Amino acid sequence: MSDANHARRTAVYLLDQVLGEGRLLAECYAAGALEKLAPEERARAQRLAVETLRGLERADRILKKHLKKTPPLMVMNALRLGTVELCAGGAAHGVVNAMVAIISKHRRHGQLKGLVNAVLRKVAEEGPAEWAKLRIPRLPNWLRKPLVQAWGAEAMLGIEAAHFAGASLDVTGKPGADLSALGGEGLPAGSVRIASAGQVSALPGYDAGDWWIQDAAAAMPARILNAQAGEIVLELCAAPGGKTMQMAAAGAKVTAVDASEPRMARLKENLARTGLAADLIVGDALEQRGQYDAVLLDAPCSATGTIRRHPDLPQAKDGSEFGQLIELQAQLLAHAWSLVKPGGRLMFCTCSLLPDEGECQVEEALEMFEDMAADRGALQIAGVEPEWITEEGGLRLRPDYWPERGGMDGFYMALLRKSA
């Protein structure tokens, strides 16, 4: 099997795991799904899986007219991947033959290679023209419904357009680092956006540790918290560490806590590459003690704000875990507040589009703690529009914001000050 077919076969496997087993792509990668592939094959398999998930609705609409009944999932996923490749301009001969070869070698479904050949040949003829006419793929109803309720139908279309377009690479630079060699666009809030990055580790300044990958929206909480040199700062749920590095680069004395040992290992590697320092603790955020000038809590959440980067999320999940996450966020916020010194501040944030994981959490905390106040003024950094500041005093970011620049991840954040 050719290198390209190894990548395609792995991509089909990844689709099987997401759409059949409800596993996220990150879980598949951590379990070693890509470890037998060469770096180029690995990148290709990831790209094919992500592009297929992003265009899943369109692929299914095109395939429906050519299928009398839905084939087994593995065969259906091969057809989906082939359809997305063909409609993106892939060479018909190569794509069709590759998917036929993959199915023909399958122990249970090999007899369906003729179906795959016939369907994909029809798709090669008609699919590209049909693809361009189809609507932008919509989120599954379990997620779309609450988001339409929160932001309205028109905003939802903009959010889904941003999801379908995908995301560029955003980086945060160390203070004083010259990032001009990256050839990216400087964003108002201070990040640099690179439209076509290629291999990240080959980019200028990577080995020197001049920058790290961090979506522009994800970089805003630490910018708003504005940790100062010499301040004693705690970050809870810290890995993989973009915010830790921002605060360490500002000269703060940072303690970073995360429950995941593998994710904390990534944070340690990132610190080593960038030449920055922080105290790292693998442990439960709810068990931390002490008093800090500032605390940053990036609480575990639905991650619904990151779908333009992770189109597997709405396909693998069904929202059933949201209740537990919302309860945990409230516990973490209350505990984090107990760790803030009088006169200190807490940055609470989540990469979620759901108000229950953002606006509602802060609204309830403000009612619960008499010594807590939301600092609206601190939110007015470059690139933030006044209408993004919410009623309770937080900042709501959405993927449909900055459309002319390629959007941003969905995020909620609030800077909460403790009375002296």
DOVEX-156744 format. One record per residue (C-alpha): chain; residue number from 1; z, x, y. Coordinates in nm, 2 decimals. Example, Ala and Ser with C-alpha at 12.3 -4.5 7.8 and 13.67 -1.06 7.14 Angstrom:
+-------+------+--------+--------+--------+
: chain : resi :      w :      u :      v :
+-------+------+--------+--------+--------+
:     A :    1 :   0.78 :   1.23 :  -0.45 :
:     A :    2 :   0.71 :   1.37 :  -0.11 :
+-------+------+--------+--------+--------+
***
This chain:
+-------+------+--------+--------+--------+
: chain : resi :      w :      u :      v :
+-------+------+--------+--------+--------+
:     A :    1 :   0.00 :   0.00 :   0.00 :
:     A :    2 :  -0.09 :   0.14 :   0.34 :
:     A :    3 :   0.16 :   0.22 :   0.61 :
:     A :    4 :   0.06 :  -0.09 :   0.80 :
:     A :    5 :   0.11 :  -0.30 :   0.49 :
:     A :    6 :   0.45 :  -0.16 :   0.44 :
:     A :    7 :   0.54 :  -0.26 :   0.79 :
:     A :    8 :   0.39 :  -0.61 :   0.74 :
:     A :    9 :   0.57 :  -0.66 :   0.41 :
:     A :   10 :   0.90 :  -0.56 :   0.57 :
:     A :   11 :   0.83 :  -0.80 :   0.86 :
:     A :   12 :   0.78 :  -1.08 :   0.61 :
:     A :   13 :   1.11 :  -0.99 :   0.44 :
:     A :   14 :   1.28 :  -1.00 :   0.78 :
:     A :   15 :   1.13 :  -1.35 :   0.85 :
:     A :   16 :   1.26 :  -1.46 :   0.51 :
:     A :   17 :   1.61 :  -1.35 :   0.60 :
:     A :   18 :   1.61 :  -1.51 :   0.94 :
:     A :   19 :   1.44 :  -1.84 :   0.85 :
:     A :   20 :   1.57 :  -1.87 :   0.49 :
:     A :   21 :   1.92 :  -1.71 :   0.49 :
:     A :   22 :   2.02 :  -1.76 :   0.86 :
:     A :   23 :   2.07 :  -1.39 :   0.91 :
:     A :   24 :   2.01 :  -1.22 :   1.25 :
:     A :   25 :   1.77 :  -0.93 :   1.26 :
:     A :   26 :   2.05 :  -0.70 :   1.37 :
:     A :   27 :   2.24 :  -0.79 :   1.05 :
:     A :   28 :   1.93 :  -0.70 :   0.85 :
:     A :   29 :   1.88 :  -0.37 :   1.02 :
:     A :   30 :   2.25 :  -0.28 :   0.97 :
:     A :   31 :   2.21 :  -0.37 :   0.60 :
:     A :   32 :   1.93 :  -0.11 :   0.57 :
:     A :   33 :   1.62 :  -0.33 :   0.57 :
:     A :   34 :   1.42 :  -0.07 :   0.76 :
:     A :   35 :   1.57 :   0.26 :   0.62 :
:     A :   36 :   1.28 :   0.33 :   0.38 :
:     A :   37 :   1.02 :   0.31 :   0.66 :
:     A :   38 :   0.90 :   0.60 :   0.87 :
:     A :   39 :   0.98 :   0.56 :   1.24 :
:     A :   40 :   0.63 :   0.42 :   1.33 :
:     A :   41 :   0.64 :   0.17 :   1.04 :
:     A :   42 :   0.99 :   0.07 :   1.14 :
:     A :   43 :   0.89 :   0.00 :   1.50 :
:     A :   44 :   0.58 :  -0.19 :   1.38 :
:     A :   45 :   0.78 :  -0.41 :   1.14 :
:     A :   46 :   1.04 :  -0.50 :   1.41 :
:     A :   47 :   0.76 :  -0.58 :   1.66 :
:     A :   48 :   0.57 :  -0.80 :   1.41 :
:     A :   49 :   0.89 :  -0.99 :   1.31 :
:     A :   50 :   0.99 :  -1.04 :   1.67 :
:     A :   51 :   0.64 :  -1.15 :   1.79 :
:     A :   52 :   0.62 :  -1.40 :   1.49 :
:     A :   53 :   0.96 :  -1.55 :   1.57 :
:     A :   54 :   0.86 :  -1.58 :   1.94 :
:     A :   55 :   0.54 :  -1.76 :   1.85 :
:     A :   56 :   0.67 :  -1.96 :   1.56 :
:     A :   57 :   0.60 :  -2.30 :   1.70 :
:     A :   58 :   0.24 :  -2.22 :   1.79 :
:     A :   59 :   0.18 :  -2.06 :   1.45 :
:     A :   60 :   0.31 :  -2.36 :   1.27 :
:     A :   61 :   0.10 :  -2.60 :   1.47 :
:     A :   62 :  -0.22 :  -2.40 :   1.40 :
:     A :   63 :  -0.13 :  -2.37 :   1.02 :
:     A :   64 :  -0.05 :  -2.74 :   0.98 :
:     A :   65 :  -0.41 :  -2.85 :   0.99 :
:     A :   66 :  -0.50 :  -2.61 :   0.72 :
:     A :   67 :  -0.22 :  -2.69 :   0.47 :
:     A :   68 :  -0.19 :  -3.00 :   0.26 :
:     A :   69 :   0.18 :  -2.91 :   0.19 :
:     A :   70 :   0.41 :  -2.64 :   0.30 :
:     A :   71 :   0.40 :  -2.34 :   0.06 :
:     A :   72 :   0.71 :  -2.14 :  -0.05 :
:     A :   73 :   0.89 :  -1.98 :   0.25 :
:     A :   74 :   0.78 :  -1.63 :   0.17 :
:     A :   75 :   0.41 :  -1.74 :   0.16 :
:     A :   76 :   0.46 :  -1.95 :   0.47 :
:     A :   77 :   0.61 :  -1.65 :   0.66 :
:     A :   78 :   0.31 :  -1.43 :   0.55 :
:     A :   79 :   0.08 :  -1.70 :   0.69 :
:     A :   80 :   0.28 :  -1.72 :   1.01 :
:     A :   81 :   0.27 :  -1.34 :   1.06 :
:     A :   82 :  -0.10 :  -1.33 :   0.99 :
:     A :   83 :  -0.16 :  -1.62 :   1.23 :
:     A :   84 :   0.03 :  -1.45 :   1.51 :
:     A :   85 :  -0.16 :  -1.12 :   1.45 :
:     A :   86 :  -0.50 :  -1.29 :   1.44 :
:     A :   87 :  -0.43 :  -1.49 :   1.75 :
:     A :   88 :  -0.32 :  -1.17 :   1.93 :
:     A :   89 :  -0.66 :  -1.02 :   1.86 :
:     A :   90 :  -0.59 :  -0.84 :   1.53 :
:     A :   91 :  -0.90 :  -0.75 :   1.33 :
:     A :   92 :  -0.96 :  -1.04 :   1.09 :
:     A :   93 :  -1.07 :  -0.83 :   0.80 :
:     A :   94 :  -0.77 :  -0.61 :   0.81 :
:     A :   95 :  -0.51 :  -0.88 :   0.87 :
:     A :   96 :  -0.64 :  -1.12 :   0.61 :
:     A :   97 :  -0.68 :  -0.85 :   0.34 :
:     A :   98 :  -0.33 :  -0.72 :   0.41 :
:     A :   99 :  -0.16 :  -1.06 :   0.38 :
:     A :  100 :  -0.36 :  -1.13 :   0.06 :
:     A :  101 :  -0.25 :  -0.80 :  -0.09 :
:     A :  102 :   0.11 :  -0.86 :   0.00 :
:     A :  103 :   0.11 :  -1.21 :  -0.17 :
:     A :  104 :  -0.09 :  -1.09 :  -0.47 :
:     A :  105 :   0.18 :  -0.84 :  -0.56 :
:     A :  106 :   0.46 :  -1.10 :  -0.55 :
:     A :  107 :   0.60 :  -1.18 :  -0.89 :
:     A :  108 :   0.64 :  -1.56 :  -0.83 :
:     A :  109 :   0.38 :  -1.64 :  -0.57 :
:     A :  110 :   0.09 :  -1.41 :  -0.66 :
:     A :  111 :  -0.12 :  -1.71 :  -0.77 :
:     A :  112 :  -0.12 :  -1.83 :  -0.41 :
:     A :  113 :  -0.33 :  -1.53 :  -0.28 :
:     A :  114 :  -0.64 :  -1.76 :  -0.27 :
:     A :  115 :  -0.46 :  -2.00 :  -0.05 :
:     A :  116 :  -0.36 :  -1.73 :   0.19 :
:     A :  117 :  -0.71 :  -1.59 :   0.20 :
:     A :  118 :  -0.87 :  -1.93 :   0.27 :
:     A :  119 :  -0.62 :  -2.04 :   0.53 :
:     A :  120 :  -0.62 :  -1.71 :   0.73 :
:     A :  121 :  -1.00 :  -1.69 :   0.73 :
:     A :  122 :  -1.00 :  -2.04 :   0.89 :
:     A :  123 :  -0.73 :  -1.92 :   1.14 :
:     A :  124 :  -0.94 :  -1.61 :   1.22 :
:     A :  125 :  -1.23 :  -1.84 :   1.32 :
:     A :  126 :  -1.04 :  -2.11 :   1.51 :
:     A :  127 :  -0.69 :  -1.98 :   1.58 :
:     A :  128 :  -0.73 :  -1.76 :   1.89 :
:     A :  129 :  -0.89 :  -2.04 :   2.09 :
:     A :  130 :  -0.63 :  -2.30 :   1.97 :
:     A :  131 :  -0.34 :  -2.06 :   2.05 :
:     A :  132 :  -0.42 :  -2.04 :   2.42 :
:     A :  133 :  -0.42 :  -2.42 :   2.45 :
:     A :  134 :  -0.08 :  -2.48 :   2.29 :
:     A :  135 :   0.23 :  -2.53 :   2.49 :
:     A :  136 :   0.49 :  -2.26 :   2.53 :
:     A :  137 :   0.72 :  -2.27 :   2.23 :
:     A :  138 :   1.04 :  -2.47 :   2.28 :
:     A :  139 :   1.39 :  -2.39 :   2.16 :
:     A :  140 :   1.52 :  -2.59 :   1.86 :
:     A :  141 :   1.67 :  -2.92 :   1.96 :
:     A :  142 :   2.03 :  -2.82 :   1.87 :
:     A :  143 :   2.02 :  -2.57 :   2.16 :
:     A :  144 :   1.75 :  -2.72 :   2.39 :
:     A :  145 :   1.94 :  -3.04 :   2.43 :
:     A :  146 :   2.26 :  -2.90 :   2.58 :
:     A :  147 :   2.06 :  -2.65 :   2.80 :
:     A :  148 :   1.84 :  -2.93 :   2.94 :
:     A :  149 :   2.17 :  -3.13 :   3.01 :
:     A :  150 :   2.31 :  -2.82 :   3.19 :
:     A :  151 :   2.01 :  -2.70 :   3.39 :
:     A :  152 :   1.75 :  -2.98 :   3.39 :
:     A :  153 :   1.41 :  -3.02 :   3.21 :
:     A :  154 :   1.21 :  -2.82 :   3.47 :
:     A :  155 :   1.44 :  -2.52 :   3.46 :
:     A :  156 :   1.43 :  -2.54 :   3.08 :
:     A :  157 :   1.05 :  -2.49 :   3.09 :
:     A :  158 :   1.10 :  -2.18 :   3.30 :
:     A :  159 :   1.36 :  -2.05 :   3.07 :
:     A :  160 :   1.14 :  -2.10 :   2.77 :
:     A :  161 :   0.85 :  -1.94 :   2.95 :
:     A :  162 :   1.07 :  -1.63 :   3.00 :
:     A :  163 :   1.17 :  -1.63 :   2.63 :
:     A :  164 :   0.81 :  -1.64 :   2.52 :
:     A :  165 :   0.71 :  -1.36 :   2.76 :
:     A :  166 :   0.97 :  -1.13 :   2.62 :
:     A :  167 :   1.15 :  -0.86 :   2.80 :
:     A :  168 :   1.07 :  -0.52 :   2.95 :
:     A :  169 :   1.30 :  -0.22 :   2.91 :
:     A :  170 :   1.57 :  -0.20 :   3.18 :
:     A :  171 :   1.78 :   0.11 :   3.23 :
:     A :  172 :   2.09 :   0.21 :   3.44 :
:     A :  173 :   2.10 :   0.56 :   3.58 :
:     A :  174 :   2.39 :   0.79 :   3.64 :
:     A :  175 :   2.48 :   0.82 :   4.01 :
:     A :  176 :   2.24 :   1.06 :   4.17 :
:     A :  177 :   2.00 :   1.08 :   3.87 :
:     A :  178 :   1.63 :   1.09 :   3.97 :
:     A :  179 :   1.46 :   0.83 :   3.75 :
:     A :  180 :   1.12 :   0.85 :   3.93 :
:     A :  181 :   0.96 :   1.02 :   3.63 :
:     A :  182 :   1.01 :   0.70 :   3.43 :
:     A :  183 :   0.75 :   0.53 :   3.64 :
:     A :  184 :   0.94 :   0.21 :   3.65 :
:     A :  185 :   1.01 :  -0.06 :   3.91 :
:     A :  186 :   1.34 :  -0.03 :   4.10 :
:     A :  187 :   1.52 :  -0.37 :   4.09 :
:     A :  188 :   1.73 :  -0.50 :   4.37 :
:     A :  189 :   2.06 :  -0.48 :   4.19 :
:     A :  190 :   2.00 :  -0.11 :   4.11 :
:     A :  191 :   1.84 :  -0.11 :   3.76 :
:     A :  192 :   1.50 :   0.04 :   3.68 :
:     A :  193 :   1.25 :  -0.18 :   3.48 :
:     A :  194 :   0.99 :  -0.01 :   3.26 :
:     A :  195 :   0.70 :  -0.24 :   3.16 :
:     A :  196 :   0.57 :  -0.04 :   2.86 :
:     A :  197 :   0.83 :   0.20 :   2.73 :
:     A :  198 :   0.70 :   0.32 :   2.39 :
:     A :  199 :   0.95 :   0.54 :   2.21 :
:     A :  200 :   1.27 :   0.53 :   2.41 :
:     A :  201 :   1.40 :   0.87 :   2.30 :
:     A :  202 :   1.08 :   1.03 :   2.43 :
:     A :  203 :   1.12 :   0.91 :   2.78 :
:     A :  204 :   1.20 :   1.15 :   3.06 :
:     A :  205 :   1.57 :   1.20 :   3.12 :
:     A :  206 :   1.68 :   1.05 :   2.78 :
:     A :  207 :   1.79 :   1.38 :   2.62 :
:     A :  208 :   1.95 :   1.49 :   2.95 :
:     A :  209 :   2.16 :   1.17 :   2.95 :
:     A :  210 :   2.04 :   1.06 :   3.29 :
:     A :  211 :   2.03 :   0.69 :   3.20 :
:     A :  212 :   2.10 :   0.43 :   2.93 :
:     A :  213 :   1.93 :   0.10 :   2.82 :
:     A :  214 :   2.09 :  -0.21 :   2.99 :
:     A :  215 :   1.94 :  -0.53 :   3.10 :
:     A :  216 :   1.96 :  -0.58 :   3.48 :
:     A :  217 :   2.18 :  -0.89 :   3.43 :
:     A :  218 :   2.41 :  -0.70 :   3.20 :
:     A :  219 :   2.45 :  -0.43 :   3.46 :
:     A :  220 :   2.58 :  -0.67 :   3.73 :
:     A :  221 :   2.94 :  -0.73 :   3.60 :
:     A :  222 :   3.04 :  -0.37 :   3.63 :
:     A :  223 :   2.86 :  -0.33 :   3.97 :
:     A :  224 :   3.06 :  -0.63 :   4.10 :
:     A :  225 :   3.39 :  -0.51 :   3.95 :
:     A :  226 :   3.31 :  -0.19 :   4.14 :
:     A :  227 :   3.56 :   0.04 :   3.96 :
:     A :  228 :   3.67 :   0.33 :   4.19 :
:     A :  229 :   3.74 :   0.69 :   4.11 :
:     A :  230 :   4.08 :   0.73 :   3.96 :
:     A :  231 :   4.14 :   0.37 :   3.88 :
:     A :  232 :   4.29 :   0.28 :   3.54 :
:     A :  233 :   4.04 :   0.04 :   3.38 :
:     A :  234 :   4.03 :  -0.14 :   3.05 :
:     A :  235 :   3.72 :  -0.28 :   2.89 :
:     A :  236 :   3.76 :  -0.53 :   2.61 :
:     A :  237 :   3.48 :  -0.60 :   2.36 :
:     A :  238 :   3.31 :  -0.29 :   2.50 :
:     A :  239 :   3.05 :  -0.18 :   2.25 :
:     A :  240 :   2.77 :  -0.07 :   2.27 :
:     A :  241 :   2.90 :   0.06 :   2.60 :
:     A :  242 :   2.67 :   0.01 :   2.90 :
:     A :  243 :   2.95 :  -0.12 :   3.12 :
:     A :  244 :   3.19 :   0.15 :   2.99 :
:     A :  245 :   2.94 :   0.41 :   3.10 :
:     A :  246 :   2.89 :   0.25 :   3.44 :
:     A :  247 :   3.26 :   0.26 :   3.51 :
:     A :  248 :   3.31 :   0.61 :   3.37 :
:     A :  249 :   3.02 :   0.73 :   3.58 :
:     A :  250 :   3.20 :   0.59 :   3.89 :
:     A :  251 :   3.50 :   0.82 :   3.81 :
:     A :  252 :   3.73 :   0.55 :   3.67 :
:     A :  253 :   3.96 :   0.63 :   3.38 :
:     A :  254 :   3.83 :   0.39 :   3.12 :
:     A :  255 :   3.98 :   0.27 :   2.80 :
:     A :  256 :   3.72 :   0.09 :   2.59 :
:     A :  257 :   3.82 :  -0.14 :   2.30 :
:     A :  258 :   3.61 :  -0.30 :   2.03 :
:     A :  259 :   3.68 :  -0.44 :   1.69 :
:     A :  260 :   3.36 :  -0.30 :   1.53 :
:     A :  261 :   3.38 :   0.06 :   1.40 :
:     A :  262 :   2.99 :   0.09 :   1.37 :
:     A :  263 :   2.94 :  -0.05 :   1.72 :
:     A :  264 :   3.21 :   0.18 :   1.86 :
:     A :  265 :   3.03 :   0.48 :   1.69 :
:     A :  266 :   2.72 :   0.39 :   1.89 :
:     A :  267 :   2.94 :   0.39 :   2.21 :
:     A :  268 :   3.07 :   0.73 :   2.12 :
:     A :  269 :   2.71 :   0.86 :   2.07 :
:     A :  270 :   2.61 :   0.71 :   2.41 :
:     A :  271 :   2.90 :   0.88 :   2.59 :
:     A :  272 :   2.81 :   1.21 :   2.42 :
:     A :  273 :   2.45 :   1.19 :   2.53 :
:     A :  274 :   2.53 :   1.10 :   2.89 :
:     A :  275 :   2.82 :   1.35 :   2.92 :
:     A :  276 :   3.06 :   1.07 :   3.02 :
:     A :  277 :   3.42 :   1.03 :   2.90 :
:     A :  278 :   3.63 :   0.73 :   2.80 :
:     A :  279 :   3.92 :   0.67 :   2.56 :
:     A :  280 :   3.79 :   0.47 :   2.27 :
:     A :  281 :   4.01 :   0.23 :   2.06 :
:     A :  282 :   3.88 :   0.04 :   1.75 :
:     A :  283 :   4.10 :  -0.26 :   1.74 :
:     A :  284 :   4.17 :  -0.63 :   1.83 :
:     A :  285 :   4.14 :  -0.71 :   2.20 :
:     A :  286 :   4.42 :  -0.96 :   2.16 :
:     A :  287 :   4.66 :  -0.69 :   2.05 :
:     A :  288 :   4.61 :  -0.46 :   2.35 :
:     A :  289 :   4.91 :  -0.40 :   2.58 :
:     A :  290 :   4.96 :  -0.23 :   2.92 :
:     A :  291 :   4.88 :  -0.28 :   3.29 :
:     A :  292 :   4.55 :  -0.19 :   3.45 :
:     A :  293 :   4.40 :  -0.18 :   3.79 :
:     A :  294 :   4.10 :  -0.36 :   3.66 :
:     A :  295 :   4.00 :  -0.53 :   3.33 :
:     A :  296 :   3.64 :  -0.61 :   3.22 :
:     A :  297 :   3.61 :  -0.87 :   2.94 :
:     A :  298 :   3.26 :  -0.92 :   2.80 :
:     A :  299 :   3.38 :  -1.19 :   2.57 :
:     A :  300 :   3.21 :  -1.27 :   2.23 :
:     A :  301 :   2.98 :  -1.56 :   2.28 :
:     A :  302 :   2.67 :  -1.74 :   2.15 :
:     A :  303 :   2.44 :  -1.47 :   2.31 :
:     A :  304 :   2.21 :  -1.75 :   2.41 :
:     A :  305 :   2.13 :  -1.56 :   2.73 :
:     A :  306 :   1.95 :  -1.28 :   2.53 :
:     A :  307 :   1.69 :  -1.49 :   2.34 :
:     A :  308 :   1.40 :  -1.33 :   2.53 :
:     A :  309 :   1.50 :  -1.01 :   2.35 :
:     A :  310 :   1.63 :  -1.18 :   2.03 :
:     A :  311 :   1.41 :  -1.47 :   1.93 :
:     A :  312 :   1.57 :  -1.47 :   1.59 :
:     A :  313 :   1.90 :  -1.62 :   1.73 :
:     A :  314 :   1.79 :  -1.98 :   1.78 :
:     A :  315 :   1.62 :  -1.98 :   1.44 :
:     A :  316 :   1.90 :  -1.82 :   1.24 :
:     A :  317 :   2.19 :  -2.02 :   1.40 :
:     A :  318 :   2.26 :  -2.39 :   1.44 :
:     A :  319 :   2.55 :  -2.39 :   1.70 :
:     A :  320 :   2.82 :  -2.47 :   1.44 :
:     A :  321 :   3.02 :  -2.16 :   1.54 :
:     A :  322 :   3.02 :  -2.24 :   1.91 :
:     A :  323 :   3.36 :  -2.43 :   1.90 :
:     A :  324 :   3.54 :  -2.13 :   1.75 :
:     A :  325 :   3.38 :  -1.89 :   2.01 :
:     A :  326 :   3.48 :  -2.11 :   2.30 :
:     A :  327 :   3.84 :  -2.12 :   2.18 :
:     A :  328 :   3.84 :  -1.74 :   2.13 :
:     A :  329 :   3.71 :  -1.68 :   2.48 :
:     A :  330 :   3.99 :  -1.89 :   2.63 :
:     A :  331 :   4.25 :  -1.68 :   2.43 :
:     A :  332 :   4.09 :  -1.35 :   2.54 :
:     A :  333 :   4.06 :  -1.45 :   2.90 :
:     A :  334 :   4.43 :  -1.55 :   2.91 :
:     A :  335 :   4.54 :  -1.23 :   2.74 :
:     A :  336 :   4.32 :  -1.01 :   2.96 :
:     A :  337 :   4.48 :  -1.17 :   3.26 :
:     A :  338 :   4.82 :  -1.06 :   3.13 :
:     A :  339 :   4.69 :  -0.70 :   3.14 :
:     A :  340 :   4.59 :  -0.70 :   3.51 :
:     A :  341 :   4.84 :  -0.54 :   3.75 :
:     A :  342 :   4.96 :  -0.75 :   4.05 :
:     A :  343 :   4.68 :  -0.71 :   4.31 :
:     A :  344 :   4.43 :  -0.61 :   4.04 :
:     A :  345 :   4.12 :  -0.78 :   3.92 :
:     A :  346 :   3.95 :  -0.91 :   3.61 :
:     A :  347 :   3.58 :  -0.94 :   3.54 :
:     A :  348 :   3.51 :  -1.21 :   3.29 :
:     A :  349 :   3.15 :  -1.24 :   3.16 :
:     A :  350 :   2.94 :  -1.37 :   2.87 :
:     A :  351 :   2.57 :  -1.34 :   2.79 :
:     A :  352 :   2.55 :  -1.71 :   2.74 :
:     A :  353 :   2.35 :  -1.99 :   2.90 :
:     A :  354 :   2.61 :  -2.26 :   2.80 :
:     A :  355 :   2.85 :  -2.36 :   3.08 :
:     A :  356 :   3.12 :  -2.41 :   2.82 :
:     A :  357 :   3.12 :  -2.03 :   2.77 :
:     A :  358 :   3.12 :  -1.95 :   3.14 :
:     A :  359 :   3.18 :  -2.19 :   3.43 :
:     A :  360 :   3.41 :  -2.42 :   3.23 :
:     A :  361 :   3.62 :  -2.12 :   3.10 :
:     A :  362 :   3.68 :  -1.99 :   3.46 :
:     A :  363 :   3.74 :  -2.34 :   3.60 :
:     A :  364 :   4.02 :  -2.40 :   3.34 :
:     A :  365 :   4.17 :  -2.05 :   3.39 :
:     A :  366 :   4.19 :  -2.11 :   3.77 :
:     A :  367 :   4.38 :  -2.43 :   3.71 :
:     A :  368 :   4.61 :  -2.25 :   3.45 :
:     A :  369 :   4.71 :  -1.94 :   3.65 :
:     A :  370 :   4.85 :  -1.99 :   4.00 :
:     A :  371 :   4.81 :  -1.62 :   4.08 :
:     A :  372 :   4.43 :  -1.62 :   4.00 :
:     A :  373 :   4.16 :  -1.65 :   4.26 :
:     A :  374 :   3.78 :  -1.62 :   4.23 :
:     A :  375 :   3.63 :  -1.36 :   4.46 :
:     A :  376 :   3.30 :  -1.51 :   4.58 :
:     A :  377 :   3.23 :  -1.24 :   4.83 :
:     A :  378 :   3.21 :  -0.97 :   4.57 :
:     A :  379 :   2.93 :  -1.15 :   4.40 :
:     A :  380 :   2.69 :  -1.11 :   4.70 :
:     A :  381 :   2.53 :  -0.79 :   4.58 :
:     A :  382 :   2.16 :  -0.70 :   4.64 :
:     A :  383 :   1.92 :  -0.92 :   4.44 :
:     A :  384 :   2.16 :  -1.22 :   4.40 :
:     A :  385 :   2.05 :  -1.54 :   4.56 :
:     A :  386 :   2.33 :  -1.75 :   4.73 :
:     A :  387 :   2.24 :  -2.06 :   4.51 :
:     A :  388 :   2.33 :  -1.86 :   4.19 :
:     A :  389 :   2.70 :  -1.86 :   4.30 :
:     A :  390 :   2.86 :  -2.16 :   4.13 :
:     A :  391 :   3.11 :  -2.42 :   4.24 :
:     A :  392 :   3.42 :  -2.25 :   4.08 :
:     A :  393 :   3.32 :  -1.91 :   4.22 :
:     A :  394 :   3.13 :  -1.74 :   3.95 :
:     A :  395 :   2.77 :  -1.61 :   3.92 :
:     A :  396 :   2.52 :  -1.78 :   3.70 :
:     A :  397 :   2.21 :  -1.58 :   3.60 :
:     A :  398 :   1.92 :  -1.73 :   3.40 :
:     A :  399 :   1.60 :  -1.60 :   3.23 :
:     A :  400 :   1.39 :  -1.79 :   3.47 :
:     A :  401 :   1.53 :  -1.61 :   3.77 :
:     A :  402 :   1.32 :  -1.32 :   3.91 :
:     A :  403 :   1.01 :  -1.46 :   3.75 :
:     A :  404 :   0.78 :  -1.24 :   3.96 :
:     A :  405 :   0.96 :  -0.94 :   3.82 :
:     A :  406 :   0.97 :  -1.05 :   3.45 :
:     A :  407 :   1.30 :  -1.24 :   3.45 :
:     A :  408 :   1.65 :  -1.13 :   3.33 :
:     A :  409 :   1.89 :  -1.21 :   3.06 :
:     A :  410 :   2.11 :  -1.52 :   3.09 :
:     A :  411 :   2.46 :  -1.42 :   3.20 :
:     A :  412 :   2.77 :  -1.57 :   3.35 :
:     A :  413 :   3.03 :  -1.36 :   3.54 :
:     A :  414 :   3.33 :  -1.42 :   3.77 :
:     A :  415 :   3.55 :  -1.16 :   3.94 :
:     A :  416 :   3.91 :  -1.29 :   3.94 :
:     A :  417 :   4.18 :  -1.14 :   4.16 :
:     A :  418 :   4.55 :  -1.14 :   4.09 :
:     A :  419 :   4.78 :  -1.20 :   4.39 :
:     A :  420 :   5.00 :  -0.91 :   4.48 :
+-------+------+--------+--------+--------+
***
